Amino acid sequence: MKKIILTAACALFAGSLNAAEFELNGASLVDQVVASAPEVKIPEAPKPARAKTGSYVQLSGYVSLSGSGWIHGDNGGFTSVTLSGWGNFRDSSGRITSNSTHISATASFWVRPNQSIFETVRPNVYVTFYRDGRMVGSTSMTGSISVNGWPSSNYFSLSGSGYLNGSMYVEDAD
């Protein structure tokens, strides 16, 4: 036990001597290191970009579709017809517009000779919109369009028109 106490006392005395040795010219070693370190400049954080605001706009456009097909057999039958046309879409202000967009929809129905044809098609087309010549986004335009026609011999043609509608989030102009 005496050895442990004597060892601890010697270590304490040696530690105090070492601390005294680090005193140079009246200043401690730590003070001298801090005084000679270069000043570090921390750059300022960049200012966050201002968030753009916007709103949802309602878009619509008038579309005319037409197509033709054949009646199969003497009693008619089930057939499919591709109807196509063009449409221009815009918002209520007229500032957000599409280019002329091709519309295509398929109608499948039962047709009989000398019987009028009345069907509803539901086109779904993806349209890109522009404001002042710059693209602002794309969205799906949907709706239902009634088409009708009358068979002549074993041939028929259908036509009809209606509106397609959609909505899209548009950021405010700069």
N, C-alpha and C positions, 0 to 999 in steps of 0.2 A: 504494500500500500504506500509506503514511504517513497518507493521508486516512482509511482504514478504521480504523486503530488509534486515531487522534485522535477519530473519531466514536464508537467504542465506549467510550473513556475518558470522554467527555462524557456519554454516556447513563448510564454507571454512576454518575457523580458526581451527575447530575440525579435519578436514582432514589433515592439515599441522602438527598438533600435532601427529596424528597417524603415519604419515610417519617418523617422528623423533623417535618414539618409536621403530621402526623396525631396527634402527641402533644398532648393537651389536658389541662391540670391534672393532669399526672402519670399519666394513663391513656391507653391507646391507644383509637382510635376503635372497634375491634372490641370491647374490654372494655365501652365505654359502650353499644354496641348490645345486647350480650348482657345487661347489667344492666337495661336498660329494657324488654326483651321480656317479655310476659305469660307466666305459667306455664301450660303446656298440660297438662290432665289427660286421660289416656287411660282410657276406661271399661274395666272388667273384662269379659272375655269371658264370655258366658252359659254356665252349666254345661250340659253335654249332657244331654238327656232320657234317662232310664233306659230301656233297651231292654226291650220286653215279651217275655216268654217264652211258649211255647206248646208244643203237641204235636199229632201226628196222631191223630185218633180214627177208629175203625171204626164205620160206621153201617149199620143194616139195618132191614128192615121186611117184614112179611108182607102179601102182596097177593093178592086174589082177583079174577079176570077172568072176564067172560062176554060172549058175543055170539051172534048167530044169522045164518043165511044160507039161500039157496035152492040146490037142486040143479037144474042146467040140463039139460033134456032127459030122455029116458027112461033113458039109460045114464050119466048124470052128466057130470062134466067138471071143468075147472079153475075154481076160484073163490077169491075173497079175502073175508075177514071181518075187521071191526074189532072187537077185544075191548077192553072198558074196565072200569074199576073204580077203587077208591080205596085209598090206603095211607097209613099213618102210620109215620114212620121215627124212629129214635133211636139214641143211642150206648149202650154197655153200662151206664153209670151211670144213664141215664134223665134226665139233666139237659139234654142237648142233644137237642131234638126238632124235628120239622117240624109244620106244620099238616097237615090232611088234604089229600093231594095226589091229583089226578086222574091216572090212568094210562091210556094208550091204546097199543095195539099192533096191528099188522096181521099176520094169518096168511094165507098163500097156499098152496093145496094142491089135490090132485086128490081129488074126492069121488064115490062111487058109491052108488046106492040100496041100502039094507039092508046096508051095510057100516059097521062102527064107524069113528069118526074119532079119530085120536090125533095131535096136533101139538105142537111146542114153539115158543113165541114168546119173543123176547128184547127186552123193553121197555127203553128207555133214556130216563129222565126226569130233568130238571134240578130239584133240590129245594133250597129255602131253609130253613136251620136257625136255631133260636133257643135262647138260654139265658136264663132269668129274664126272658122277655119282650123281650129285645134280640137283634137279628139278629147272628149270628156268622159267617155265610158261606153259600155255595151250592156244591153239587157235583152230579155226575152219578151217578145210581143205576142199576145194571144187574144183570141176572141172566137166568135162563131159567125159564120157567114152562110146565109141561105142561098142555095143555087136551085134553079129550076130550068125545065126544058120540055120539049115535046118531041117524041120520036117521029121520024119520017122514014118510012120503009123500015130497014133494019139499022138505021144510023140515027144517032141523036147528038145534040149539043146542049151543053149546060152553061149558064152564066148567072152571076149574082155578085152582090157587093155588100160591104159592111165595114165595121170598124175593128181594128186591132188595138189593144191597149197594153200598157206596161208602166212601170215606175223604176226610177233609178236615183241613187244618191249622186249629187253633183256638187263639187267644191265651188265656192264663190270665186269669181274672176279676180285676178290680181289687181 
